[in-house]
């Protein structure tokens, strides 16, 4: 009789476990889809950063775009018998047709003056067009805690980020002079700063432990997709049309996000217990009946809800936080990671892709600057896919160590090549080194430091300080983006190319040592286990079974 009861109990347990596994699979897909919807806004951030690469040449050349210029060159090569006089005559015929449409002379004069201002764009003005985006993101990140507290992470993405992005792009598309472009770039930066603060907060507060890492890399992956899209837009479109299309890219947010639940953690901080529970079940994939049937599997879920329900009560003043050694240590780690990420020189590479690729190619002209930029963006995208596959296999810290190691090696090898060029050493047998170094640099950054930074930031910080410190950390990161991009031309003059890349390589080595000594492995660990790392003087703690 006892054996029959045991068999019945075992079969019941097996059936329950099977049902739970099926529900776990459904839960994962729902979390993935929700994370994709929340992270989609990061594509617009990539559009904003990548826009200047092709927009600045387009601004200077009017409506001319790379694709048309290449076609023009091919036609010129195939039709050498066509004289310059014939071409000029045909252009004049087109101008006469346009003037016959009834445009007034005053409007024509205004447009001519506008075109003249754009055509005379200086290097300093161009650098501000590129730099005002990251600078706006810096201020947006610092201001983000206020709207995140009021509207919630999803509310910030929908009601602030999406609307401001659209406004920014349409101002750029219709800009009558450079001042409007400056304003639009800064507004876009504000949207980027607030959304890049809100997205990791939402992911870490809603994703299960197994999915928290991979889903956290989505923002960086979609960001690189946005960069790639902007390079492609710039290849075929002028700067105004490219801005208009980038604005249209934002529109799906207004359709999708209203159906996405708000962060349960934020809802609980507002004492909306019922809404928080419904949102939690919707995100995790359980219906009301299934949730009740699986009550014996809710230990990890209850831990998450309990942590979230105390969100508001755990808020402390800045002075009290500074008295807590574990909070200070975690903030210390986060801030230095944000600084070191940019001191690797990644955005010196991003903002000056064309120049470095021309040097790396040894003067070969089979790739123009715009094609090179598209190639770089493709490398970023593919490497981010690799990061998504590796993050739960190798762990955050291990992948960060591997990434930083190869970043430093590639920076030193590129710097050494530039030094040999400077000393007039025969580098004909080493012509592969700069291109190989640059590709390695981009790959190493994209599989580790790039997508992992915000994942580690969100996981290392406790729920008591996450909503306040994360935006500040993101702001520090964007400020460093601005500083690196603005100072690189000066470094080329002061230190030469080899000195600049040796400097970036040295910072990468320091970052490597810092990671080994102070950064915890957060894979599969609960918030309490991660915080214990800082309490136990940086001694590792065992992982928990991810839910």
C-alpha positions in Angstrom: 0.0 0.0 0.0 2.9 2.3 0.9 4.6 1.6 -2.4 1.5 2.5 -4.3 1.2 5.8 -2.5 4.9 6.5 -3.2 4.5 5.6 -6.9 1.4 7.8 -7.1 3.3 10.7 -5.4 6.3 10.2 -7.7 4.1 10.2 -10.9 2.2 13.3 -9.6 5.5 15.1 -8.9 6.8 14.1 -12.4 3.7 15.4 -14.1 3.9 18.6 -12.0 7.5 19.1 -13.0 6.7 18.5 -16.6 3.9 21.1 -16.5 6.2 23.5 -14.8 8.9 23.1 -17.4 6.3 23.7 -20.2 5.2 26.9 -18.4 8.9 27.9 -17.9 9.3 27.7 -21.7 6.3 29.9 -22.3 7.5 32.3 -19.6 10.9 32.7 -21.3 9.4 33.5 -24.7 7.1 36.1 -23.1 10.0 37.7 -21.3 12.1 37.8 -24.5 9.3 39.4 -26.5 8.7 42.0 -23.7 12.4 42.7 -23.4 12.6 43.2 -27.2 9.7 45.6 -27.1 11.3 47.6 -24.3 14.8 47.6 -25.8 13.6 48.6 -29.3 14.1 52.3 -28.5 17.8 51.6 -28.4 17.8 51.4 -32.2 17.0 55.1 -32.2 20.1 55.7 -30.0 22.2 53.9 -32.6 20.6 56.0 -35.4 21.5 59.2 -33.5 25.2 58.2 -32.9 25.7 56.8 -36.5 23.9 59.6 -38.2 26.9 62.1 -38.2 29.2 59.7 -40.1 27.4 60.2 -43.4 25.3 63.4 -42.5 28.3 65.7 -42.2 29.6 65.0 -45.7 26.0 65.3 -47.0 25.5 68.7 -45.3 28.7 70.0 -46.9 27.8 68.7 -50.4 24.1 69.6 -50.4 21.8 66.8 -51.6 24.7 64.7 -52.9 24.8 61.2 -51.4 27.6 58.6 -51.6 25.6 56.2 -53.7 24.8 58.9 -56.3 28.4 60.1 -56.3 29.7 56.6 -57.0 27.2 56.2 -59.9 28.4 59.6 -61.2 32.0 58.4 -61.1 31.1 55.2 -62.9 29.2 57.1 -65.6 32.1 59.5 -65.9 34.5 56.7 -66.4 32.3 55.1 -69.0 31.5 58.3 -70.9 34.8 60.1 -71.2 33.7 61.6 -74.5 31.1 63.8 -72.8 32.5 67.2 -72.3 32.3 69.3 -69.1 30.3 71.9 -71.1 27.7 69.4 -72.0 27.3 68.3 -68.4 27.1 72.0 -67.3 24.5 72.7 -69.9 22.3 69.8 -68.8 22.5 70.9 -65.1 21.5 74.4 -66.2 18.5 72.9 -68.0 17.4 71.2 -64.8 17.8 74.4 -62.9 15.6 76.2 -65.4 12.9 73.6 -65.0 13.0 73.9 -61.2 12.8 77.7 -61.4 9.8 77.5 -63.8 7.7 75.9 -61.1 6.9 79.3 -59.6 9.3 79.5 -56.6 9.7 83.0 -55.5 13.2 84.7 -55.7 13.1 85.5 -52.0 12.7 81.8 -51.1 15.4 80.9 -53.5 17.8 83.4 -52.0 17.0 82.1 -48.5 17.7 78.5 -49.6 20.9 79.6 -51.2 22.0 81.3 -48.0 21.1 78.2 -46.1 23.0 75.9 -48.5 26.0 78.3 -48.3 26.1 78.0 -44.5 25.9 74.2 -44.7 28.6 74.1 -47.5 31.0 76.2 -45.3 30.6 73.8 -42.3 33.9 73.9 -40.4 35.6 71.0 -38.6 34.7 72.6 -35.3 31.0 72.9 -36.2 31.0 69.3 -37.5 32.5 68.1 -34.2 29.7 69.8 -32.3 27.1 68.1 -34.5 28.6 64.8 -33.4 29.3 65.7 -29.8 26.1 67.3 -28.8 24.3 63.9 -29.0 26.5 62.3 -26.3 26.5 65.6 -24.3 22.7 65.6 -24.3 22.8 62.0 -23.2 25.0 62.9 -20.3 22.4 65.5 -19.0 19.5 63.1 -19.9 21.1 60.4 -17.7 21.5 62.7 -14.8 17.9 63.9 -15.0 16.5 60.4 -15.6 15.9 59.4 -11.9 13.2 62.1 -11.7 11.0 60.9 -14.6 11.7 57.2 -13.8 10.4 57.7 -10.3 7.4 59.6 -11.5 6.5 57.7 -14.7 8.3 54.3 -14.3 10.8 52.8 -16.7 8.3 52.0 -19.4 6.6 55.4 -19.0 9.9 57.2 -19.6 10.6 55.1 -22.7 7.2 55.8 -24.2 6.2 59.2 -23.0 9.6 60.9 -23.0 12.1 59.0 -25.1 9.9 58.2 -28.1 8.3 61.6 -28.4 11.5 63.5 -28.0 13.3 61.3 -30.6 10.6 62.0 -33.2 10.7 65.8 -32.4 14.5 65.7 -32.7 14.6 63.9 -36.1 11.9 66.1 -37.6 13.7 69.3 -36.5 16.8 68.0 -38.2 14.9 67.1 -41.4 13.4 70.6 -41.6 16.4 72.6 -40.2 16.9 76.0 -42.0 20.3 76.5 -40.4 22.9 74.8 -38.2 21.4 76.2 -34.9 18.4 74.0 -35.4 20.6 70.9 -36.0 22.5 71.7 -32.8 19.2 71.9 -30.9 17.8 68.7 -32.5 21.0 66.8 -31.7 21.0 67.8 -28.1 17.3 66.9 -27.7 18.0 63.5 -29.3 20.8 63.1 -26.7 18.5 63.8 -23.9 16.1 61.1 -25.1 19.0 58.7 -25.5 20.3 59.4 -22.0 16.9 58.8 -20.3 16.0 55.7 -22.3 19.4 54.1 -21.8 18.9 54.6 -18.1 15.4 53.2 -18.1 15.9 50.1 -20.3 18.4 48.2 -18.0 16.4 49.0 -14.9 13.3 47.5 -16.5 15.2 44.4 -17.7 16.8 43.6 -14.4 13.6 44.2 -12.4 11.5 41.9 -14.7 13.7 39.2 -16.1 14.3 35.8 -14.4 17.9 35.0 -13.3 18.6 32.8 -16.3 17.5 35.4 -18.8 18.7 38.5 -17.1 22.1 38.4 -18.7 21.2 37.6 -22.3 18.2 40.0 -22.3 20.5 42.7 -20.9 22.6 42.5 -24.0 19.7 43.3 -26.3 20.1 47.1 -25.8 23.6 47.1 -27.1 22.7 44.7 -30.0 19.8 46.9 -31.1 22.0 50.0 -30.6 24.5 48.5 -33.2 21.5 47.7 -35.5 20.6 51.4 -35.3 24.2 52.4 -36.1 24.2 50.1 -39.1 20.8 51.4 -40.3 22.0 55.0 -40.1 25.1 54.1 -42.2 22.9 52.5 -44.8 20.4 55.4 -44.8 23.4 57.8 -45.2 24.7 55.8 -48.2 21.5 56.2 -50.2 19.9 59.4 -48.7 20.8 63.0 -48.1 21.0 64.2 -44.5 17.4 65.5 -44.4 15.8 62.4 -45.8 17.9 60.2 -43.6 16.7 62.1 -40.6 13.1 61.8 -41.7 13.4 58.0 -42.1 15.1 57.8 -38.7 12.1 59.5 -37.2 9.8 57.0 -38.8 11.9 54.2 -37.2 10.6 55.4 -33.7 6.9 55.0 -34.6 6.5 51.3 -33.7 7.1 52.3 -30.0 3.7 54.1 -30.0 2.0 50.9 -31.2 3.8 48.3 -29.1 4.6 49.8 -25.8 1.0 50.5 -24.6 0.5 46.8 -24.5 3.6 46.2 -22.3 3.2 46.1 -18.5 5.0 48.6 -16.3 7.8 47.3 -14.0 6.3 45.5 -11.0 9.1 46.9 -8.8 8.0 50.5 -9.7 4.3 49.7 -9.2 5.0 48.3 -5.8 7.0 51.4 -4.9 3.8 53.3 -5.7 1.8 50.8 -3.5 -0.1 49.5 -6.5 0.0 45.9 -5.2 -2.7 44.5 -7.4 -1.3 46.0 -10.6 2.2 44.9 -9.6 1.1 41.3 -9.2 -0.8 41.3 -12.5 2.2 42.8 -14.3 4.5 40.3 -12.7 2.4 37.4 -13.8 2.0 38.8 -17.3 5.7 39.3 -17.7 6.6 35.9 -16.2 4.0 34.2 -18.2 1.7 32.7 -15.6 -2.1 32.9 -15.7 -4.0 33.2 -12.4 -4.9 29.5 -12.2 -1.4 28.3 -13.2 0.1 30.7 -10.7 -1.9 29.1 -8.0 -1.2 25.5 -9.1 2.6 26.3 -9.0 2.6 27.8 -5.6 5.2 25.3 -4.4 7.6 26.6 -7.1 7.2 30.2 -6.1 10.2 30.5 -3.7 12.3 32.4 -6.2 9.4 34.4 -7.4 8.4 35.4 -3.9 12.0 36.5 -3.2 11.8 38.8 -6.2 8.4 40.2 -5.2 9.5 40.7 -1.6 12.6 42.5 -2.7 10.5 44.7 -4.9 7.8 45.3 -2.3 10.3 46.9 0.0 11.6 49.1 -2.8 10.2 52.3 -1.4 11.0 51.5 2.2 14.6 50.8 1.4 15.2 54.2 -0.1 17.8 56.0 1.9 19.5 59.4 1.9 22.8 59.9 0.2 24.5 60.3 3.6 23.2 57.0 4.9 24.2 55.2 1.7 27.7 56.4 2.0 27.9 54.9 5.5 27.2 51.4 4.0 30.5 49.9 2.8 28.9 47.4 0.4 26.9 50.2 -1.3 30.0 52.4 -1.6 32.0 49.4 -3.1 29.3 48.5 -5.6 29.0 52.2 -6.7 32.8 52.4 -7.0 32.9 49.4 -9.2 30.1 50.6 -11.4 31.5 54.1 -11.9 35.0 52.9 -12.9 33.6 50.4 -15.3 31.7 53.1 -17.0 34.8 55.3 -17.3 37.2 52.4 -18.3 34.8 51.3 -21.1 35.3 54.6 -22.9 39.0 54.9 -22.1 39.6 51.8 -24.3 39.1 54.3 -27.2 36.1 52.6 -28.8 34.5 55.9 -29.7 37.7 57.3 -31.1 37.4 54.3 -33.5 33.6 54.9 -34.0 33.8 58.6 -34.8 36.9 58.4 -37.0 36.2 55.1 -38.8 37.0 56.5 -42.3 40.4 57.8 -41.4 41.5 54.7 -39.5 40.2 52.4 -42.3 42.1 54.3 -44.9 45.3 53.9 -43.0 44.5 50.3 -42.2 43.9 49.5 -45.9 47.3 50.9 -46.7 45.9 53.4 -49.1 43.8 50.9 -51.1 40.7 52.4 -52.6 38.5 49.4 -53.0 36.4 50.5 -50.0 35.2 54.1 -49.7 34.7 55.6 -46.3 30.9 54.9 -46.2 31.4 51.3 -47.1 34.0 51.0 -44.4 31.6 52.4 -41.9 28.9 49.8 -42.9 31.5 47.1 -42.6 32.4 48.2 -39.0 28.7 48.3 -38.0 28.2 44.7 -39.4 31.2 43.5 -37.3 29.6 45.1 -34.3 26.2 43.4 -34.9 27.7 40.0 -35.5 29.9 40.2 -32.5 27.0 41.2 -30.3 25.2 38.0 -31.4 28.2 36.1 -30.2 28.0 37.9 -26.9 24.4 36.9 -26.5 25.4 33.2 -27.0 28.4 33.4 -24.7 27.2 35.5 -21.8 25.5 32.6 -19.9 28.2 30.1 -20.8 31.4 32.0 -19.8 29.9 34.4 -17.3 30.0 38.2 -17.1 33.4 38.5 -15.4 35.2 35.9 -17.6 33.9 37.4 -20.8 34.8 40.9 -19.6 38.4 39.7 -18.9 38.7 38.1 -22.3 37.3 41.2 -24.0 39.6 43.7 -22.2 42.6 41.5 -22.9 42.1 41.5 -26.7 41.2 45.2 -26.7 44.5 46.0 -25.1 46.5 43.7 -27.4 44.9 45.1 -30.5 45.4 48.7 -29.4 49.1 48.1 -28.7 49.6 46.3 -32.0 47.9 49.1 -33.9 49.9 51.7 -32.0 53.1 49.8 -32.8 52.3 49.8 -36.5 51.7 53.5 -36.5 55.1 54.0 -34.6 56.9 52.0 -37.3 55.2 54.1 -40.0 56.4 57.3 -38.1 60.0 56.0 -38.0 59.8 55.2 -41.7 60.3 51.5 -41.1 59.5 49.2 -44.0 56.0 47.9 -43.1 55.2 46.3 -46.5 55.3 42.9 -44.9 53.0 44.0 -42.1 50.3 45.6 -44.2 47.7 43.2 -42.6 48.4 44.3 -39.1 46.3 47.5 -38.9 43.2 46.0 -40.4 43.5 42.8 -38.3 44.1 44.9 -35.2 41.1 47.1 -35.9 38.8 44.2 -36.5 40.0 42.5 -33.4 39.5 45.6 -31.4 35.9 45.9 -32.6 35.1 42.2 -32.1 36.6 42.2 -28.6 34.7 45.2 -27.5 31.4 43.9 -29.0 31.5 40.5 -27.3 32.3 41.9 -23.9 32.7 45.4 -22.7 30.0 46.8 -25.1 27.0 44.7 -24.3 28.0 43.7 -20.8 28.5 47.1 -19.2 24.8 47.9 -18.5 24.1 44.3 -17.5 26.8 44.4 -14.8 25.7 47.9 -13.7 22.1 46.8 -13.2 23.1 43.6 -11.5 25.8 44.9 -9.2 23.7 47.7 -7.8 21.2 46.8 -5.1 17.5 47.8 -5.4 18.0 50.4 -2.8 20.3 52.5 -5.0 19.7 51.2 -8.6 17.2 53.7 -9.7 19.4 56.6 -8.5 22.9 55.4 -9.3 22.2 53.7 -12.7 21.3 57.0 -14.5 24.3 58.7 -13.0 26.6 55.9 -14.1 25.1 56.1 -17.6 25.6 59.8 -17.6 29.3 59.4 -16.6 29.6 56.9 -19.5 28.1 59.4 -22.0 30.3 62.2 -20.7 33.3 60.0 -21.4 32.0 59.3 -24.9 31.8 63.1 -25.5 35.3 63.7 -24.1 37.0 60.8 -26.1 35.4 61.9 -29.4 36.3 65.5 -28.9 39.9 64.9 -27.7 41.0 62.3 -30.2 42.0 64.8 -33.0 44.1 66.7 -30.4 45.8 63.5 -29.2 46.8 62.8 -32.8 48.5 66.1 -32.9 50.1 65.9 -29.4 51.0 62.2 -29.1 50.7 61.1 -32.8 48.6 58.1 -33.7 50.9 55.5 -32.0 50.9 57.5 -28.7 47.1 57.7 -28.7 46.6 54.0 -29.2 49.3 53.1 -26.7 47.5 55.3 -24.2 44.2 53.5 -24.9 46.0 50.2 -24.6 47.4 51.2 -21.2 44.0 52.2 -19.9 42.7 48.8 -21.1 45.4 47.0 -19.1 44.4 49.0 -16.0 40.8 48.1 -16.7 41.7 44.4 -16.9 43.5 44.5 -13.5 40.5 46.4 -12.0 38.1 43.8 -13.3 40.1 40.9 -11.9 40.4 42.5 -8.5 37.1 44.2 -7.9 34.3 43.1 -10.3 32.1 40.2 -9.0 30.8 37.4 -11.2 27.0 38.0 -11.2 25.9 35.1 -13.4 23.2 33.1 -11.7 23.4 35.1 -8.5 20.6 36.7 -6.6 20.8 40.3 -5.4 21.7 39.2 -1.9 24.5 37.0 -3.1 26.0 39.8 -5.2 25.9 42.2 -2.3 27.5 39.6 -0.1 30.5 39.8 -2.4 31.1 43.4 -1.3 30.4 42.6 2.4 32.9 39.7 2.4 35.8 41.8 1.1 35.4 40.8 -2.5 35.4 37.0 -1.8 33.3 35.1 -4.3 30.0 33.6 -3.3 28.4 30.5 -4.8 25.8 30.8 -7.5 22.2 30.0 -7.0 20.0 27.9 -9.3 18.6 30.4 -11.7 14.8 30.6 -11.9 
